[in-house]
Amino acid sequence: MANDLFGGLGNLGGALGGLMSGLAKSGLAPADDPAVMMINAQSEVAELQKQEAEILIEIGRAAYEQNPSMWQQSEKLTLIRTNLSAAEDKMNNIKAEQEAAKQAKEAEDAVGRCHSCGHHNPEGMRFCQECGSKLGASFCVSCGEELKPGIRFCGACGAQQS
């Protein structure tokens, strides 16, 4: 058995320790219960091990950056960094594709959607089947500027719209 009951559970062990500590403080679990004491101790050990690992990582990075060529793993690290960069690019491309698809879907959904009530109307309708508002783009009666629905005065020429 591992020296830490919750070692393989990552942050769950620390969370459970915090929960047990909270239960002990609230009186729902006795603080002197051996199981509570063991969980609290294991949680403390796990947290300290995490802090130790973080510091060792910082030390290792600093040592590597001072003289990368002295480390046997330098070529492997270079390869990993190249692969990491490619994976990040791939992830960013996927995000961009998802955003473009989302915008295309929103634009597609906007076609036939009433600007007054939001009802989605079948293609080809000129007036909303729900509230009767005119669908599609509207244009200024004076200068022809495209107007957003519900505009009473043209922003380009100031003409009142009917």
C-alpha positions as CSV (number, residue, x, y, z in Angstrom):
1,M,0.0,0.0,0.0
2,A,1.2,3.5,-0.8
3,N,2.6,5.5,2.1
4,D,-0.2,8.0,1.4
5,L,-3.8,6.6,1.4
6,F,-4.8,9.4,-1.0
7,G,-1.5,9.7,-2.9
8,G,-2.9,8.4,-6.2
9,L,-5.9,10.7,-6.0
10,G,-4.1,14.0,-6.6
11,N,-5.9,17.0,-5.2
12,L,-8.8,14.8,-3.9
13,G,-6.6,13.7,-1.0
14,G,-6.0,17.3,0.0
15,A,-9.7,18.2,-0.5
16,L,-10.8,15.2,1.6
17,G,-8.3,16.2,4.3
18,G,-9.7,19.8,4.3
19,L,-13.2,18.4,4.5
20,M,-12.3,16.2,7.4
21,S,-10.6,19.0,9.2
22,G,-13.7,21.2,8.6
23,L,-15.9,18.4,10.0
24,A,-13.7,18.1,13.0
25,K,-13.8,21.9,13.6
26,S,-17.6,21.9,13.2
27,G,-18.0,19.0,15.8
28,L,-19.4,16.6,13.2
29,A,-16.3,14.4,13.3
30,P,-14.2,14.2,16.5
31,A,-10.8,15.8,16.0
32,D,-9.2,13.1,18.2
33,D,-10.6,10.3,16.0
34,P,-7.6,8.3,14.7
35,A,-9.1,8.2,11.2
36,V,-9.6,12.0,11.1
37,M,-6.1,12.5,12.5
38,M,-4.7,10.1,9.8
39,I,-6.5,11.9,7.0
40,N,-5.4,15.3,8.2
41,A,-1.8,14.1,8.5
42,Q,-1.9,12.6,5.0
43,S,-3.4,15.8,3.6
44,E,-0.6,17.8,5.2
45,V,2.1,15.4,3.8
46,A,0.6,15.6,0.3
47,E,0.5,19.4,0.4
48,L,4.1,19.6,1.6
49,Q,5.2,17.1,-1.1
50,K,3.5,19.2,-3.7
51,Q,5.3,22.3,-2.5
52,E,8.6,20.5,-2.5
53,A,8.1,19.3,-6.1
54,E,7.2,22.8,-7.2
55,I,10.4,24.2,-5.7
56,L,12.5,21.4,-7.3
57,I,11.0,22.1,-10.6
58,E,12.0,25.8,-10.2
59,I,15.5,24.8,-9.3
60,G,15.8,22.4,-12.2
61,R,14.6,25.1,-14.7
62,A,17.0,27.6,-13.3
63,A,19.9,25.2,-13.5
64,Y,19.0,24.1,-17.1
65,E,18.6,27.7,-18.3
66,Q,22.1,28.6,-16.9
67,N,23.8,25.9,-19.1
68,P,21.5,23.8,-21.3
69,S,24.3,22.0,-23.1
70,M,25.6,20.3,-19.9
71,W,22.4,18.2,-19.5
72,Q,22.0,14.8,-21.3
73,Q,18.3,15.5,-21.7
74,S,18.8,18.7,-23.7
75,E,18.1,17.2,-27.1
76,K,15.0,15.4,-25.7
77,L,13.8,18.7,-24.1
78,T,14.3,20.5,-27.4
79,L,12.2,17.9,-29.2
80,I,9.5,18.1,-26.5
81,R,9.4,21.8,-26.8
82,T,9.1,21.6,-30.6
83,N,6.2,19.1,-30.2
84,L,4.6,21.2,-27.5
85,S,4.7,24.3,-29.8
86,A,3.1,22.2,-32.6
87,A,0.5,20.9,-30.3
88,E,-0.3,24.4,-29.0
89,D,-0.6,25.6,-32.6
90,K,-3.0,22.7,-33.4
91,M,-5.0,23.6,-30.3
92,N,-5.2,27.3,-31.3
93,N,-6.2,26.3,-34.9
94,I,-9.0,24.1,-33.5
95,K,-10.2,27.0,-31.2
96,A,-10.2,29.3,-34.2
97,E,-12.1,26.8,-36.3
98,Q,-14.6,26.3,-33.5
99,E,-15.1,30.1,-33.1
100,A,-15.5,30.5,-36.9
101,A,-18.1,27.6,-36.9
102,K,-19.9,29.3,-34.0
103,Q,-20.0,32.6,-35.8
104,A,-21.2,30.9,-39.0
105,K,-24.0,29.2,-37.0
106,E,-25.0,32.4,-35.3
107,A,-25.1,34.1,-38.7
108,E,-27.1,31.3,-40.2
109,D,-29.5,31.4,-37.2
110,A,-29.9,35.1,-37.6
111,V,-31.3,34.6,-41.1
112,G,-35.1,34.7,-40.6
113,R,-34.8,35.5,-36.9
114,C,-37.0,38.4,-36.0
115,H,-35.1,41.4,-34.5
116,S,-38.2,42.4,-32.5
117,C,-39.2,39.2,-30.8
118,G,-36.5,36.6,-31.6
119,H,-38.8,34.2,-33.4
120,H,-37.1,32.0,-36.0
121,N,-39.1,32.3,-39.2
122,P,-38.9,30.0,-42.3
123,E,-36.7,31.1,-45.2
124,G,-38.5,33.5,-47.6
125,M,-40.7,35.2,-45.0
126,R,-40.8,39.0,-45.2
127,F,-42.7,39.5,-42.0
128,C,-42.4,37.7,-38.6
129,Q,-45.0,35.0,-38.2
130,E,-45.0,35.7,-34.4
131,C,-45.2,39.5,-34.1
132,G,-45.6,40.8,-37.7
133,S,-42.4,42.9,-37.7
134,K,-40.6,43.3,-41.1
135,L,-37.7,40.8,-41.4
136,G,-34.3,41.4,-43.0
137,A,-32.3,44.5,-43.5
138,S,-34.1,47.8,-43.8
139,F,-32.7,50.9,-45.5
140,C,-33.1,54.6,-44.9
141,V,-36.0,56.1,-46.9
142,S,-33.8,59.1,-47.6
143,C,-30.2,58.1,-48.2
144,G,-30.4,54.3,-48.6
145,E,-28.1,53.5,-45.6
146,E,-28.7,50.0,-44.1
147,L,-30.4,50.4,-40.8
148,K,-30.7,48.1,-37.8
149,P,-34.2,47.0,-37.0
150,G,-36.2,49.3,-34.8
151,I,-34.2,52.5,-35.8
152,R,-36.5,55.5,-36.0
153,F,-33.9,58.0,-37.3
154,C,-31.1,57.3,-39.8
155,G,-27.6,57.7,-38.2
156,A,-26.1,58.8,-41.6
157,C,-28.5,61.5,-42.7
158,G,-30.9,62.0,-39.7
159,A,-34.1,61.3,-41.7
160,Q,-37.1,60.0,-39.8
161,Q,-38.0,56.4,-40.8
162,S,-41.6,55.4,-41.3
